[in-house]
Amino acid sequence: MDRPRATTSPAPDLEAPDAPAPTPTSVEAAVLAAARAAKEAQPAIATMHRGAKDAVLLAMADSLVERTEEILEANARDLAAADAAGMDPGLRDRLALTAARVAAIAQQLRAAAALPDPVGEVVRGSILANGLELRQVRVALGVVGMVYEARPNVTVDAAGLCLKAGSAVVLRGGSAALHSNTALIAVLRDVLVASDLPADLIVGIDEHGREGVDVLMRARGLIDVLIPRGGAGLIQAVVRGSQVPVIETGTGNTHVLIDETADLELAAQIVENAKTQRIGVCNSLETLLVHRGIAERALPVIAAVLAPHGVTLHADDAARAILETAGSEGQGLRVVPATAADWDTEYLALDLAVRVVPDLDAAIAHIRAHSSGHTESILTADRSAERRFLAEVDSAVVMANASTRFSDGGEFGFGAEIGISTQKLHARGPMGLIELTSTKWLVIGDGQIRP
């Protein structure tokens, strides 16, 4: 029996001469031109030997220090606009530059220069039975696009790491840091020109706003990989909207567990450091879990070290009862009832969610349910509990008896980081030079053919 034929409308002819492509907007044309310029510039550094690349990074570091006043003047313009707009303190902290911070940014370039060059490294190799010689070697990614928020240090870190790894970079650091990023990029491009390299190895597109980001996300073939770094909204917008491959960096809803065997003096120091040393960064502590067996002793101690910093505790019922009994609020500490939303919040502020858990199993279950997969730490003297926590908590960085503030490429000895990846493909955790490379296979024969 013949089946009825399905009828469909003919597919539109996308190549038809009577259907011209829409004229690009001025922003689209500008961003695509910038991306194309970066792609054309990239071969100049793709195979440059380490000594030459390191010399460029060191010259950039020196130039940043020499032009600190110029950079700070630009940053002051951004800070004035931020203050007028009522920017969140955590975000403002990320935006602000000082002479010391500029010097620290320059030092990150020097640290990157001191690292081995990953490009050309042989990852593995073998000689097949037929005599073919195989080698898998590290190569540059090509052109890296960076989308981030109000973090001038990322402008330099990303540029330096990409150059060392043989890639060009297109930077979009947000309108809040427009003047700062423009000044920093100008310094770096001047050094490139003075080093007889194309200035377009480093390109900034901040002036093109959000429309520029949309264009960047569609620049497949010009941008090889896109890395978003910032708040959850920015990251998810890029992940969901990009046609370019994305390495997803994560927000930092980080956890510390005070286990029942923890040394309280050390625990207090670690919690204070993790929460207050710098509040506007993704590795600062956001949720404190306290084992029920130590909670009555631990919570007043923690409250005492956090109160002078003005930290507000978003505490569950058990934690609030202990703190009220201990009179912690009388010490100037603000305690408010925790809501369901608190367990999933990256505050980036002087706020801390606190929960009393009955045991290690409950702590691990809480982290599984609410963590962003960034960084978690257990404070314990129990090696069995430590081993379980390290093995069963599935985050990019899992620690024992250390502050979450160490979850950082610079602290890990990577020279600097381009972000902390919370996904599981290509890279996970702090991303340094090696994570900014891909690989290719080299196959060398002497006339072999496949039978």
DRENDO-1510 file (C-alpha; in Angstrom, 1 decimal, always signed):
<recs>
REC; n; res; u; v; w
REC; 1; MET; +0.0; +0.0; +0.0 .
REC; 2; ASP; +1.4; +3.4; -1.0 .
REC; 3; ARG; +1.8; +5.8; +1.9 .
REC; 4; PRO; +0.7; +9.4; +1.4 .
REC; 5; ARG; +3.6; +11.7; +0.6 .
REC; 6; ALA; +4.4; +14.4; +3.1 .
REC; 7; THR; +4.1; +17.8; +1.7 .
REC; 8; THR; +6.4; +20.6; +2.8 .
REC; 9; SER; +7.2; +24.1; +1.7 .
REC; 10; PRO; +10.4; +24.4; -0.2 .
REC; 11; ALA; +13.3; +25.6; +1.9 .
REC; 12; PRO; +14.3; +29.2; +1.3 .
REC; 13; ASP; +17.3; +29.7; -0.9 .
REC; 14; LEU; +19.7; +31.4; +1.5 .
REC; 15; GLU; +22.1; +32.0; -1.4 .
REC; 16; ALA; +19.5; +33.6; -3.6 .
REC; 17; PRO; +20.7; +36.9; -5.2 .
REC; 18; ASP; +17.4; +38.6; -4.5 .
REC; 19; ALA; +17.8; +38.1; -0.7 .
REC; 20; PRO; +20.8; +40.3; +0.2 .
REC; 21; ALA; +22.3; +40.0; +3.6 .
REC; 22; PRO; +21.3; +42.8; +6.0 .
REC; 23; THR; +23.7; +45.7; +6.2 .
REC; 24; PRO; +25.8; +45.5; +9.4 .
REC; 25; THR; +25.3; +48.1; +12.0 .
REC; 26; SER; +28.3; +50.4; +12.7 .
REC; 27; VAL; +28.9; +48.5; +16.0 .
REC; 28; GLU; +28.8; +45.2; +14.3 .
REC; 29; ALA; +31.2; +46.4; +11.6 .
REC; 30; ALA; +33.6; +47.8; +14.2 .
REC; 31; VAL; +33.6; +44.7; +16.4 .
REC; 32; LEU; +34.0; +42.3; +13.5 .
REC; 33; ALA; +36.8; +44.5; +12.2 .
REC; 34; ALA; +38.5; +44.4; +15.6 .
REC; 35; ALA; +38.2; +40.6; +15.8 .
REC; 36; ARG; +39.5; +40.2; +12.2 .
REC; 37; ALA; +42.4; +42.4; +13.0 .
REC; 38; ALA; +43.2; +40.3; +16.1 .
REC; 39; LYS; +43.0; +37.1; +13.9 .
REC; 40; GLU; +45.4; +38.6; +11.3 .
REC; 41; ALA; +47.8; +39.7; +14.1 .
REC; 42; GLN; +47.9; +36.4; +15.9 .
REC; 43; PRO; +50.4; +34.5; +13.7 .
REC; 44; ALA; +53.0; +37.1; +14.7 .
REC; 45; ILE; +53.1; +35.6; +18.2 .
REC; 46; ALA; +51.9; +32.0; +17.7 .
REC; 47; THR; +55.3; +30.5; +17.3 .
REC; 48; MET; +57.5; +33.3; +18.8 .
REC; 49; HIS; +60.2; +31.8; +21.1 .
REC; 50; ARG; +59.9; +32.2; +24.8 .
REC; 51; GLY; +62.6; +34.7; +25.3 .
REC; 52; ALA; +61.0; +37.2; +23.0 .
REC; 53; LYS; +57.5; +36.8; +24.5 .
REC; 54; ASP; +58.9; +37.2; +28.0 .
REC; 55; ALA; +60.8; +40.4; +27.1 .
REC; 56; VAL; +57.5; +41.8; +25.9 .
REC; 57; LEU; +55.7; +40.9; +29.1 .
REC; 58; LEU; +58.5; +42.4; +31.2 .
REC; 59; ALA; +58.4; +45.6; +29.2 .
REC; 60; MET; +54.7; +45.8; +29.7 .
REC; 61; ALA; +55.1; +45.4; +33.4 .
REC; 62; ASP; +57.7; +48.2; +33.5 .
REC; 63; SER; +55.5; +50.5; +31.4 .
REC; 64; LEU; +52.5; +50.0; +33.7 .
REC; 65; VAL; +54.5; +51.1; +36.7 .
REC; 66; GLU; +56.0; +54.1; +34.8 .
REC; 67; ARG; +52.5; +55.2; +33.7 .
REC; 68; THR; +50.7; +54.6; +37.0 .
REC; 69; GLU; +49.6; +58.2; +37.4 .
REC; 70; GLU; +47.9; +58.1; +34.0 .
REC; 71; ILE; +46.2; +54.8; +34.8 .
REC; 72; LEU; +45.0; +56.1; +38.2 .
REC; 73; GLU; +43.6; +59.3; +36.6 .
REC; 74; ALA; +41.5; +57.2; +34.2 .
REC; 75; ASN; +40.4; +54.9; +37.1 .
REC; 76; ALA; +39.3; +58.0; +39.1 .
REC; 77; ARG; +36.9; +58.9; +36.4 .
REC; 78; ASP; +35.4; +55.4; +36.5 .
REC; 79; LEU; +35.2; +55.5; +40.3 .
REC; 80; ALA; +33.5; +58.9; +40.3 .
REC; 81; ALA; +30.8; +57.5; +37.9 .
REC; 82; ALA; +30.5; +54.4; +40.0 .
REC; 83; ASP; +29.9; +56.5; +43.2 .
REC; 84; ALA; +27.3; +58.6; +41.4 .
REC; 85; ALA; +25.5; +55.5; +40.3 .
REC; 86; GLY; +25.6; +53.9; +43.8 .
REC; 87; MET; +27.7; +50.9; +42.8 .
REC; 88; ASP; +27.7; +48.0; +45.2 .
REC; 89; PRO; +30.7; +48.1; +47.5 .
REC; 90; GLY; +32.0; +44.7; +46.4 .
REC; 91; LEU; +31.9; +45.7; +42.7 .
REC; 92; ARG; +33.5; +49.0; +43.5 .
REC; 93; ASP; +36.3; +47.2; +45.3 .
REC; 94; ARG; +37.0; +45.2; +42.1 .
REC; 95; LEU; +37.0; +48.4; +40.0 .
REC; 96; ALA; +39.3; +50.5; +42.2 .
REC; 97; LEU; +43.0; +50.8; +41.4 .
REC; 98; THR; +45.8; +52.2; +43.6 .
REC; 99; ALA; +49.5; +52.5; +43.0 .
REC; 100; ALA; +49.9; +49.3; +45.0 .
REC; 101; ARG; +47.4; +47.5; +42.9 .
REC; 102; VAL; +48.9; +48.6; +39.6 .
REC; 103; ALA; +52.3; +47.4; +40.9 .
REC; 104; ALA; +50.7; +44.1; +41.8 .
REC; 105; ILE; +49.2; +43.8; +38.3 .
REC; 106; ALA; +52.6; +44.5; +36.8 .
REC; 107; GLN; +54.1; +41.8; +39.1 .
REC; 108; GLN; +51.6; +39.3; +37.7 .
REC; 109; LEU; +53.1; +39.9; +34.2 .
REC; 110; ARG; +56.6; +39.4; +35.6 .
REC; 111; ALA; +55.4; +36.1; +37.2 .
REC; 112; ALA; +53.9; +35.0; +33.9 .
REC; 113; ALA; +57.2; +35.8; +32.2 .
REC; 114; ALA; +59.0; +33.5; +34.6 .
REC; 115; LEU; +56.8; +30.5; +33.8 .
REC; 116; PRO; +57.7; +27.8; +31.3 .
REC; 117; ASP; +56.2; +28.4; +27.8 .
REC; 118; PRO; +53.5; +25.7; +27.2 .
REC; 119; VAL; +53.5; +26.3; +23.4 .
REC; 120; GLY; +55.3; +23.4; +21.7 .
REC; 121; GLU; +55.3; +21.2; +24.8 .
REC; 122; VAL; +55.0; +17.5; +23.8 .
REC; 123; VAL; +52.1; +16.1; +25.8 .
REC; 124; ARG; +52.6; +12.5; +24.6 .
REC; 125; GLY; +54.0; +10.6; +21.7 .
REC; 126; SER; +54.8; +7.2; +20.3 .
REC; 127; ILE; +56.1; +5.3; +17.3 .
REC; 128; LEU; +53.5; +3.0; +15.8 .
REC; 129; ALA; +54.2; -0.5; +14.5 .
REC; 130; ASN; +54.2; +0.8; +11.0 .
REC; 131; GLY; +56.9; +3.3; +11.8 .
REC; 132; LEU; +54.7; +6.4; +12.0 .
REC; 133; GLU; +56.0; +8.8; +14.6 .
REC; 134; LEU; +53.2; +10.5; +16.6 .
REC; 135; ARG; +53.5; +13.6; +18.8 .
REC; 136; GLN; +50.7; +15.5; +20.5 .
REC; 137; VAL; +51.9; +19.1; +21.1 .
REC; 138; ARG; +50.5; +22.2; +22.8 .
REC; 139; VAL; +49.4; +25.0; +20.5 .
REC; 140; ALA; +47.8; +28.4; +20.9 .
REC; 141; LEU; +44.1; +28.7; +21.0 .
REC; 142; GLY; +44.2; +31.5; +18.4 .
REC; 143; VAL; +42.0; +34.5; +19.3 .
REC; 144; VAL; +40.5; +34.6; +22.7 .
REC; 145; GLY; +37.5; +36.8; +23.5 .
REC; 146; MET; +37.1; +37.9; +27.1 .
REC; 147; VAL; +33.9; +39.4; +28.5 .
REC; 148; TYR; +34.1; +40.6; +32.1 .
REC; 149; GLU; +32.8; +43.2; +34.5 .
REC; 150; ALA; +34.6; +46.2; +36.2 .
REC; 151; ARG; +37.9; +44.4; +36.8 .
REC; 152; PRO; +40.8; +46.3; +35.4 .
REC; 153; ASN; +43.3; +43.7; +36.6 .
REC; 154; VAL; +41.6; +41.1; +34.3 .
REC; 155; THR; +42.5; +43.4; +31.4 .
REC; 156; VAL; +46.2; +42.9; +32.0 .
REC; 157; ASP; +46.1; +39.4; +33.3 .
REC; 158; ALA; +44.1; +38.2; +30.2 .
REC; 159; ALA; +46.3; +40.1; +27.8 .
REC; 160; GLY; +49.5; +38.8; +29.3 .
REC; 161; LEU; +48.5; +35.2; +29.6 .
REC; 162; CYS; +47.1; +35.1; +26.1 .
REC; 163; LEU; +50.3; +36.6; +24.7 .
REC; 164; LYS; +52.5; +34.1; +26.6 .
REC; 165; ALA; +50.3; +31.3; +25.3 .
REC; 166; GLY; +50.6; +32.5; +21.7 .
REC; 167; SER; +47.1; +34.0; +21.3 .
REC; 168; ALA; +45.6; +37.3; +20.5 .
REC; 169; VAL; +42.9; +38.7; +22.7 .
REC; 170; VAL; +39.7; +40.8; +22.3 .
REC; 171; LEU; +38.7; +42.4; +25.6 .
REC; 172; ARG; +35.3; +43.6; +26.7 .
REC; 173; GLY; +35.6; +44.8; +30.3 .
REC; 174; GLY; +32.3; +46.7; +30.7 .
REC; 175; SER; +31.3; +50.3; +30.6 .
REC; 176; ALA; +32.0; +50.8; +34.3 .
REC; 177; ALA; +35.7; +50.3; +33.7 .
REC; 178; LEU; +35.8; +52.0; +30.3 .
REC; 179; HIS; +38.4; +54.7; +31.1 .
REC; 180; SER; +40.6; +52.3; +33.2 .
REC; 181; ASN; +40.6; +49.6; +30.5 .
REC; 182; THR; +41.2; +52.1; +27.7 .
REC; 183; ALA; +44.3; +53.4; +29.6 .
REC; 184; LEU; +45.6; +50.0; +30.4 .
REC; 185; ILE; +45.2; +48.7; +26.8 .
REC; 186; ALA; +46.9; +51.8; +25.5 .
REC; 187; VAL; +49.9; +51.1; +27.6 .
REC; 188; LEU; +50.1; +47.4; +26.5 .
REC; 189; ARG; +49.6; +48.2; +22.8 .
REC; 190; ASP; +52.3; +50.9; +22.9 .
REC; 191; VAL; +54.7; +48.2; +24.2 .
REC; 192; LEU; +53.7; +45.8; +21.4 .
REC; 193; VAL; +54.4; +48.5; +18.8 .
REC; 194; ALA; +57.8; +49.3; +20.4 .
REC; 195; SER; +58.5; +45.6; +20.2 .
REC; 196; ASP; +57.8; +45.4; +16.5 .
REC; 197; LEU; +54.6; +43.4; +17.0 .
REC; 198; PRO; +51.1; +44.2; +15.8 .
REC; 199; ALA; +49.2; +46.3; +18.3 .
REC; 200; ASP; +46.1; +44.4; +17.4 .
REC; 201; LEU; +47.3; +41.4; +19.3 .
REC; 202; ILE; +45.4; +43.2; +22.1 .
REC; 203; VAL; +42.1; +44.8; +21.2 .
REC; 204; GLY; +39.5; +46.5; +23.4 .
REC; 205; ILE; +35.8; +46.9; +22.4 .
REC; 206; ASP; +34.4; +48.5; +25.6 .
REC; 207; GLU; +33.1; +51.5; +23.7 .
REC; 208; HIS; +30.7; +49.3; +21.8 .
REC; 209; GLY; +28.6; +48.4; +24.9 .
REC; 210; ARG; +26.3; +45.4; +25.1 .
REC; 211; GLU; +25.7; +45.4; +21.4 .
REC; 212; GLY; +29.4; +44.8; +21.0 .
REC; 213; VAL; +29.1; +41.7; +23.2 .
REC; 214; ASP; +26.3; +40.3; +21.1 .
REC; 215; VAL; +28.4; +40.7; +18.0 .
REC; 216; LEU; +31.4; +39.1; +19.7 .
REC; 217; MET; +29.2; +36.1; +20.6 .
REC; 218; ARG; +28.3; +35.6; +16.9 .
REC; 219; ALA; +31.9; +36.1; +15.6 .
REC; 220; ARG; +32.4; +32.4; +14.9 .
REC; 221; GLY; +35.4; +31.9; +12.7 .
REC; 222; LEU; +37.1; +35.0; +14.0 .
REC; 223; ILE; +37.0; +34.3; +17.8 .
REC; 224; ASP; +38.2; +30.8; +18.7 .
REC; 225; VAL; +36.9; +30.7; +22.3 .
REC; 226; LEU; +35.0; +33.1; +24.5 .
REC; 227; ILE; +35.6; +33.3; +28.2 .
REC; 228; PRO; +33.0; +35.2; +30.4 .
REC; 229; ARG; +34.1; +36.2; +33.8 .
REC; 230; GLY; +31.8; +38.0; +36.3 .
REC; 231; GLY; +28.4; +37.6; +37.8 .
REC; 232; ALA; +26.0; +34.8; +37.2 .
REC; 233; GLY; +23.8; +37.0; +34.9 .
REC; 234; LEU; +26.8; +37.8; +32.6 .
REC; 235; ILE; +28.1; +34.3; +32.5 .
REC; 236; GLN; +24.8; +32.7; +31.7 .
REC; 237; ALA; +23.9; +35.3; +29.1 .
REC; 238; VAL; +27.2; +34.4; +27.2 .
REC; 239; VAL; +26.8; +30.6; +27.7 .
REC; 240; ARG; +23.2; +30.6; +26.4 .
REC; 241; GLY; +23.6; +33.2; +23.6 .
REC; 242; SER; +27.1; +32.5; +22.2 .
REC; 243; GLN; +27.7; +30.8; +18.8 .
REC; 244; VAL; +31.4; +30.8; +19.7 .
REC; 245; PRO; +32.7; +28.0; +21.9 .
REC; 246; VAL; +32.6; +29.1; +25.6 .
REC; 247; ILE; +34.7; +28.2; +28.6 .
REC; 248; GLU; +32.3; +28.8; +31.5 .
REC; 249; THR; +33.8; +30.4; +34.5 .
REC; 250; GLY; +31.7; +30.3; +37.7 .
REC; 251; THR; +30.3; +32.4; +40.4 .
REC; 252; GLY; +31.6; +31.7; +43.8 .
REC; 253; ASN; +29.0; +30.5; +46.3 .
REC; 254; THR; +31.8; +29.0; +48.4 .
REC; 255; HIS; +31.5; +27.0; +51.6 .
REC; 256; VAL; +33.5; +26.4; +54.7 .
REC; 257; LEU; +32.6; +23.5; +57.0 .
REC; 258; ILE; +33.8; +23.7; +60.6 .
REC; 259; ASP; +33.8; +20.0; +61.6 .
REC; 260; GLU; +33.4; +18.9; +65.2 .
REC; 261; THR; +37.1; +18.3; +65.6 .
REC; 262; ALA; +38.3; +21.6; +64.2 .
REC; 263; ASP; +40.8; +23.8; +66.1 .
REC; 264; LEU; +38.7; +26.8; +66.9 .
REC; 265; GLU; +41.5; +29.3; +67.0 .
REC; 266; LEU; +42.6; +28.3; +63.5 .
REC; 267; ALA; +39.0; +28.1; +62.4 .
REC; 268; ALA; +38.4; +31.6; +63.4 .
REC; 269; GLN; +41.4; +32.9; +61.6 .
REC; 270; ILE; +40.5; +31.0; +58.4 .
REC; 271; VAL; +36.8; +32.1; +58.4 .
REC; 272; GLU; +37.8; +35.7; +59.1 .
REC; 273; ASN; +40.3; +35.7; +56.2 .
REC; 274; ALA; +38.0; +33.9; +53.8 .
REC; 275; LYS; +35.1; +36.3; +54.5 .
REC; 276; THR; +36.7; +39.7; +55.1 .
REC; 277; GLN; +40.2; +39.8; +53.4 .
REC; 278; ARG; +38.6; +40.9; +50.2 .
REC; 279; ILE; +34.8; +40.7; +49.8 .
REC; 280; GLY; +34.3; +41.4; +46.1 .
REC; 281; VAL; +36.0; +38.3; +44.7 .
REC; 282; CYS; +34.6; +34.9; +43.7 .
REC; 283; ASN; +36.7; +32.9; +46.2 .
REC; 284; SER; +35.5; +34.8; +49.3 .
REC; 285; LEU; +33.4; +32.8; +51.8 .
REC; 286; GLU; +29.6; +33.0; +51.3 .
REC; 287; THR; +28.2; +30.1; +53.4 .
REC; 288; LEU; +29.5; +28.8; +56.7 .
REC; 289; LEU; +28.4; +25.3; +57.8 .
REC; 290; VAL; +29.0; +24.3; +61.4 .
REC; 291; HIS; +28.9; +20.8; +62.8 .
REC; 292; ARG; +26.3; +20.5; +65.6 .
REC; 293; GLY; +28.8; +18.9; +67.9 .
REC; 294; ILE; +30.9; +22.1; +68.0 .
REC; 295; ALA; +28.4; +24.8; +67.2 .
REC; 296; GLU; +27.8; +26.1; +70.7 .
REC; 297; ARG; +31.5; +26.7; +71.1 .
REC; 298; ALA; +32.4; +27.7; +67.6 .
REC; 299; LEU; +29.7; +30.2; +66.7 .
REC; 300; PRO; +30.4; +32.7; +69.5 .
REC; 301; VAL; +34.1; +32.6; +68.6 .
REC; 302; ILE; +33.4; +33.2; +64.9 .
REC; 303; ALA; +30.9; +36.0; +65.7 .
REC; 304; ALA; +33.6; +37.7; +67.8 .
REC; 305; VAL; +36.1; +37.9; +64.9 .
REC; 306; LEU; +33.5; +38.9; +62.3 .
REC; 307; ALA; +31.7; +41.6; +64.4 .
REC; 308; PRO; +34.5; +44.2; +64.1 .
REC; 309; HIS; +34.3; +43.9; +60.3 .
REC; 310; GLY; +30.5; +44.6; +60.2 .
REC; 311; VAL; +29.5; +41.3; +58.9 .
REC; 312; THR; +25.8; +40.4; +58.9 .
REC; 313; LEU; +25.0; +36.8; +59.6 .
REC; 314; HIS; +22.1; +35.2; +57.8 .
REC; 315; ALA; +21.6; +32.4; +60.3 .
REC; 316; ASP; +19.3; +29.4; +60.4 .
REC; 317; ASP; +17.2; +28.8; +63.6 .
REC; 318; ALA; +19.8; +26.7; +65.3 .
REC; 319; ALA; +22.6; +29.2; +64.7 .
REC; 320; ARG; +20.5; +32.1; +65.8 .
REC; 321; ALA; +19.5; +30.4; +69.0 .
REC; 322; ILE; +23.2; +29.8; +69.9 .
REC; 323; LEU; +24.2; +33.3; +69.0 .
REC; 324; GLU; +21.4; +34.9; +71.0 .
REC; 325; THR; +22.2; +32.8; +74.1 .
REC; 326; ALA; +25.9; +33.8; +73.8 .
REC; 327; GLY; +24.9; +37.5; +73.5 .
REC; 328; SER; +26.7; +37.8; +70.2 .
REC; 329; GLU; +24.3; +40.5; +68.9 .
REC; 330; GLY; +25.3; +42.6; +71.9 .
REC; 331; GLN; +28.8; +42.7; +70.6 .
REC; 332; GLY; +27.7; +44.7; +67.6 .
REC; 333; LEU; +27.1; +41.7; +65.3 .
REC; 334; ARG; +23.9; +41.8; +63.2 .
REC; 335; VAL; +22.1; +38.5; +62.9 .
REC; 336; VAL; +19.1; +38.1; +60.6 .
REC; 337; PRO; +17.0; +35.0; +59.8 .
REC; 338; ALA; +18.3; +33.0; +56.9 .
REC; 339; THR; +15.9; +32.5; +54.0 .
REC; 340; ALA; +15.9; +29.8; +51.3 .
REC; 341; ALA; +17.5; +32.2; +48.9 .
REC; 342; ASP; +20.5; +32.8; +51.2 .
REC; 343; TRP; +21.9; +29.3; +50.6 .
REC; 344; ASP; +22.3; +30.1; +46.9 .
REC; 345; THR; +23.5; +33.7; +47.1 .
REC; 346; GLU; +26.9; +35.0; +46.2 .
REC; 347; TYR; +26.8; +38.1; +48.3 .
REC; 348; LEU; +30.1; +39.8; +47.4 .
REC; 349; ALA; +29.5; +41.8; +50.5 .
REC; 350; LEU; +29.9; +41.7; +54.2 .
REC; 351; ASP; +27.2; +39.1; +54.5 .
REC; 352; LEU; +27.5; +35.4; +55.5 .
REC; 353; ALA; +25.0; +32.6; +55.5 .
REC; 354; VAL; +25.3; +30.3; +58.5 .
REC; 355; ARG; +23.8; +26.9; +59.0 .
REC; 356; VAL; +24.2; +24.3; +61.7 .
REC; 357; VAL; +24.4; +20.7; +60.2 .
REC; 358; PRO; +24.0; +17.5; +62.2 .
REC; 359; ASP; +27.0; +15.7; +60.6 .
REC; 360; LEU; +29.4; +15.4; +57.7 .
REC; 361; ASP; +26.8; +13.7; +55.4 .
REC; 362; ALA; +24.4; +16.7; +55.9 .
REC; 363; ALA; +27.2; +19.2; +55.1 .
REC; 364; ILE; +28.2; +17.4; +51.9 .
REC; 365; ALA; +24.5; +17.1; +50.9 .
REC; 366; HIS; +24.0; +20.9; +51.5 .
REC; 367; ILE; +27.1; +21.7; +49.3 .
REC; 368; ARG; +25.8; +19.4; +46.6 .
REC; 369; ALA; +22.5; +21.2; +46.6 .
REC; 370; HIS; +23.6; +24.8; +46.8 .
REC; 371; SER; +27.3; +25.1; +45.7 .
REC; 372; SER; +28.2; +26.8; +42.4 .
REC; 373; GLY; +31.0; +24.3; +42.0 .
REC; 374; HIS; +33.7; +26.8; +42.7 .
REC; 375; THR; +35.6; +26.2; +46.0 .
REC; 376; GLU; +34.8; +24.5; +49.3 .
REC; 377; SER; +36.9; +23.9; +52.4 .
REC; 378; ILE; +36.7; +21.7; +55.5 .
REC; 379; LEU; +38.3; +22.6; +58.8 .
REC; 380; THR; +39.0; +19.5; +60.7 .
REC; 381; ALA; +41.5; +17.4; +62.7 .
REC; 382; ASP; +39.8; +14.2; +61.6 .
REC; 383; ARG; +41.7; +12.7; +58.7 .
REC; 384; SER; +38.9; +10.4; +57.8 .
REC; 385; ALA; +36.5; +13.3; +57.6 .
REC; 386; GLU; +39.1; +15.2; +55.6 .
REC; 387; ARG; +39.5; +12.3; +53.1 .
REC; 388; ARG; +35.7; +12.0; +52.7 .
REC; 389; PHE; +35.2; +15.7; +52.1 .
REC; 390; LEU; +38.0; +15.9; +49.5 .
REC; 391; ALA; +36.7; +12.8; +47.7 .
REC; 392; GLU; +33.0; +13.4; +47.8 .
REC; 393; VAL; +32.6; +17.2; +47.3 .
REC; 394; ASP; +32.5; +17.8; +43.5 .
REC; 395; SER; +33.7; +21.3; +43.1 .
REC; 396; ALA; +36.6; +22.7; +41.0 .
REC; 397; VAL; +38.7; +23.3; +44.1 .
REC; 398; VAL; +38.3; +21.4; +47.3 .
REC; 399; MET; +40.4; +22.2; +50.4 .
REC; 400; ALA; +41.2; +21.1; +53.9 .
REC; 401; ASN; +42.2; +23.5; +56.7 .
REC; 402; ALA; +42.8; +26.4; +54.4 .
REC; 403; SER; +41.1; +29.7; +53.4 .
REC; 404; THR; +39.1; +29.7; +50.2 .
REC; 405; ARG; +41.0; +32.8; +49.3 .
REC; 406; PHE; +43.8; +30.6; +48.1 .
REC; 407; SER; +41.6; +29.4; +45.2 .
REC; 408; ASP; +43.4; +31.6; +42.7 .
REC; 409; GLY; +45.8; +31.1; +39.7 .
REC; 410; GLY; +48.4; +33.4; +41.2 .
REC; 411; GLU; +48.4; +31.6; +44.5 .
REC; 412; PHE; +48.6; +28.3; +42.7 .
REC; 413; GLY; +51.8; +29.4; +41.0 .
REC; 414; PHE; +50.3; +30.0; +37.6 .
REC; 415; GLY; +51.6; +33.5; +37.4 .
REC; 416; ALA; +48.0; +34.8; +37.0 .
REC; 417; GLU; +44.7; +33.4; +36.0 .
REC; 418; ILE; +42.2; +34.1; +33.3 .
REC; 419; GLY; +39.3; +32.8; +35.4 .
REC; 420; ILE; +38.2; +29.9; +37.4 .
REC; 421; SER; +36.4; +27.3; +35.3 .
REC; 422; THR; +33.5; +25.4; +37.0 .
REC; 423; GLN; +32.7; +23.3; +34.0 .
REC; 424; LYS; +34.2; +19.9; +33.3 .
REC; 425; LEU; +35.3; +20.2; +29.7 .
REC; 426; HIS; +38.7; +21.5; +28.6 .
REC; 427; ALA; +39.6; +23.2; +31.8 .
REC; 428; ARG; +38.5; +23.1; +35.5 .
REC; 429; GLY; +39.6; +25.3; +38.4 .
REC; 430; PRO; +42.0; +28.3; +38.1 .
REC; 431; MET; +43.0; +28.7; +34.4 .
REC; 432; GLY; +46.6; +29.6; +33.7 .
REC; 433; LEU; +48.9; +29.3; +30.7 .
REC; 434; ILE; +48.4; +25.6; +30.1 .
REC; 435; GLU; +44.6; +26.0; +30.1 .
REC; 436; LEU; +45.0; +28.6; +27.4 .
REC; 437; THR; +46.4; +26.1; +24.9 .
REC; 438; SER; +44.9; +23.4; +22.8 .
REC; 439; THR; +46.8; +20.5; +21.2 .
REC; 440; LYS; +47.4; +19.2; +17.7 .
REC; 441; TRP; +48.9; +15.9; +16.5 .
REC; 442; LEU; +52.1; +15.8; +14.5 .
REC; 443; VAL; +52.5; +12.7; +12.3 .
REC; 444; ILE; +55.8; +12.0; +10.6 .
REC; 445; GLY; +56.3; +9.1; +8.2 .
REC; 446; ASP; +58.6; +7.9; +5.5 .
REC; 447; GLY; +56.1; +6.9; +2.8 .
REC; 448; GLN; +53.6; +4.7; +4.8 .
REC; 449; ILE; +50.2; +4.1; +3.2 .
REC; 450; ARG; +47.2; +2.6; +4.9 .
REC; 451; PRO; +46.5; -1.0; +3.7 .
</recs>
